[in-house]
């Protein structure tokens, strides 16, 4: 679908990337975006574009207009130098990245390698429920309980990268490992998943946007 014309309103941005034998960045599009923006519009004063959202390559100069971006399935993400530099510039400018939908050590290892191309000195650190991002709109009482729909044997983990690796500065990247809030939001009206998982996905996603 066409991208929304820039008008200053919050627009959900999904990052695209070069695919080598596996598709993934577009999973849950566009139903997840439409469902999530409807919830965000109803519950907050953000009032985003509800029926439109954007897809941008990491080295697209237009990405610089938008403060928050979503990256799906980074277990299959292999950035080239241009993509890595574009995302690095956007993060340094003040961008906030939401990483979602991956599981298994091999996918983690690939994501970690890719992220090192973007932020060579960036340190990925675990986050706990006391971090302000989990209390920016909804008060998240616990981070235990969720898991990726395709891997029920391991609980979700939440990690991040701080500006200058300094926890007193802003969180630049939030990482949902062994989770897929996009999938839970995409199918929230279909009854495929337990309602508490869908509710928790919306709570996390809303907090991420409000924090970002």
C-alpha positions in Angstrom: 0.0 0.0 0.0 1.2 3.6 -0.6 3.0 5.4 2.2 1.2 8.1 4.0 2.2 11.6 2.9 4.2 13.4 5.6 2.1 15.8 7.7 3.7 15.7 11.1 1.2 13.1 12.5 2.6 10.0 14.0 3.0 7.3 11.3 3.8 3.7 12.0 7.0 2.9 10.1 8.1 -0.6 9.2 11.7 -1.2 8.0 12.4 -3.2 4.9 15.6 -5.0 4.2 17.3 -7.0 1.5 16.2 -10.6 1.7 18.5 -13.5 0.8 16.3 -16.6 0.4 13.9 -15.8 3.2 11.1 -13.2 3.6 10.3 -11.8 7.0 10.3 -8.0 7.4 6.8 -7.7 6.0 5.2 -10.3 8.3 1.8 -9.3 9.9 1.6 -6.3 7.4 -0.8 -4.4 7.2 -3.3 -5.9 9.7 -1.0 -5.4 12.7 -0.4 -1.8 11.9 -4.1 -1.0 11.4 -5.1 -2.8 14.6 -2.3 -1.2 16.7 -2.9 2.3 15.4 -6.6 1.9 16.1 -5.8 1.0 19.7 -3.2 3.8 20.0 -5.7 6.3 18.6 -8.4 5.3 21.0 -6.3 5.1 24.2 -3.8 7.9 23.9 -3.4 11.5 22.6 -1.0 10.5 19.9 -3.7 10.3 17.3 -1.7 8.6 14.5 -2.5 7.8 10.9 -4.8 4.8 11.5 -5.5 3.6 8.0 -2.1 4.3 6.5 1.4 3.3 7.5 4.9 3.5 5.9 7.6 1.1 4.7 11.1 2.6 4.4 14.4 1.1 3.6 17.0 1.7 6.3 19.0 4.0 4.0 16.0 5.9 2.8 16.5 9.7 3.6 12.7 9.9 4.3 13.2 7.7 7.3 14.7 10.8 9.0 11.2 12.3 9.3 10.0 9.6 11.6 11.0 9.0 15.3 10.1 5.3 15.7 10.5 2.3 13.4 9.7 -1.4 13.7 11.9 -4.2 12.5 10.4 -7.7 12.1 12.2 -11.0 11.9 15.8 -9.8 12.4 16.9 -13.4 12.5 17.0 -13.2 8.7 18.3 -9.6 8.4 21.6 -9.1 6.5 22.3 -5.4 6.2 24.7 -4.1 3.6 26.9 -1.2 4.3 24.4 1.4 3.0 21.6 0.0 5.1 23.8 -0.2 8.2 25.0 3.3 7.8 21.5 4.6 7.2 20.1 3.0 10.4 23.1 4.2 12.4 22.5 7.8 11.2 18.8 7.6 12.1 19.5 6.2 15.6 22.1 8.9 16.2 19.6 11.5 15.1 17.2 10.3 17.8 15.4 7.4 16.3 13.9 4.6 18.5 13.9 1.1 17.1 11.5 -1.7 18.1 12.9 -5.2 17.2 10.4 -8.0 17.2 9.6 -11.6 16.1 12.5 -13.9 16.4 13.6 -16.9 18.4 16.1 -19.7 18.6 19.9 -19.0 19.1 20.7 -19.1 15.4 18.4 -16.2 14.8 19.7 -14.3 17.8 23.3 -14.8 16.6 22.4 -13.4 13.2 20.7 -10.4 14.7 23.6 -9.7 16.9 26.0 -9.8 14.0 23.8 -7.5 12.0 23.4 -5.0 14.9 27.2 -4.9 15.3 27.3 -3.6 11.7 25.0 -0.8 12.7 26.4 0.0 16.1 29.9 -1.5 16.3 30.3 -0.4 19.9 26.7 -0.9 21.0 26.1 -3.3 23.9 22.9 -5.3 24.2 21.9 -5.4 27.8 18.9 -7.1 29.6 16.0 -5.0 30.8 13.8 -5.6 33.8 10.4 -4.4 34.7 11.7 -1.3 36.5 12.8 0.3 33.3 10.7 3.4 32.5 9.7 2.0 29.2 7.5 -0.5 31.0 5.7 2.3 32.9 5.4 5.0 30.2 1.6 4.5 29.7 0.5 1.1 31.1 2.2 -0.1 34.2 3.6 -3.5 33.3 3.6 -5.5 36.5 5.7 -8.5 35.2 7.7 -9.4 32.1 7.1 -13.1 32.7 4.5 -15.1 30.8 4.7 -14.2 27.1 6.5 -16.3 24.5 6.8 -16.5 20.7 3.8 -18.2 19.2 6.1 -20.7 17.6 8.2 -21.4 20.7 6.3 -22.1 23.9 9.2 -23.7 25.7 11.1 -20.4 26.4 9.8 -17.2 27.9 10.2 -13.8 26.2 13.2 -11.7 27.0 13.5 -8.0 26.7 16.8 -6.3 25.9 18.0 -2.9 24.8 20.8 -0.7 23.6 21.4 2.7 25.3 22.9 5.8 23.7 26.6 5.7 24.4 26.0 2.5 26.4 24.9 4.7 29.3 21.8 3.6 31.2 21.3 7.2 32.3 20.7 8.2 28.7 17.9 7.3 26.3 17.2 3.7 25.2 17.7 3.6 21.4 16.7 0.1 20.8 14.1 -2.2 22.5 14.5 -5.9 21.6 11.7 -8.5 22.0 13.5 -11.9 21.9 11.4 -15.0 21.8 8.3 -12.9 21.4 6.1 -11.7 18.5 3.9 -8.8 19.6 3.2 -8.1 15.9 1.6 -11.5 15.4 -0.5 -11.2 18.6 -1.8 -7.8 17.4 -2.4 -8.9 13.8 -4.7 -11.7 14.9 -6.2 -10.1 18.0 -9.7 -10.0 16.5 -9.6 -13.6 15.2 -9.5 -15.6 18.5 -6.3 -17.4 17.5 -4.4 -16.6 20.7 -5.2 -16.2 24.3 -6.7 -12.8 25.0 -4.2 -12.0 27.7 -1.3 -12.4 25.2 -3.0 -10.0 22.7 -3.7 -7.5 25.5 -0.1 -7.7 26.7 1.2 -7.2 23.2 -0.9 -4.0 22.8 0.3 -2.8 26.2 4.0 -3.3 25.4 3.6 -1.7 21.9 1.8 1.3 23.3 4.4 1.8 25.9 7.2 1.5 23.3 5.6 4.3 21.2 4.9 6.6 24.1 8.4 6.1 25.4 9.9 6.6 21.9 
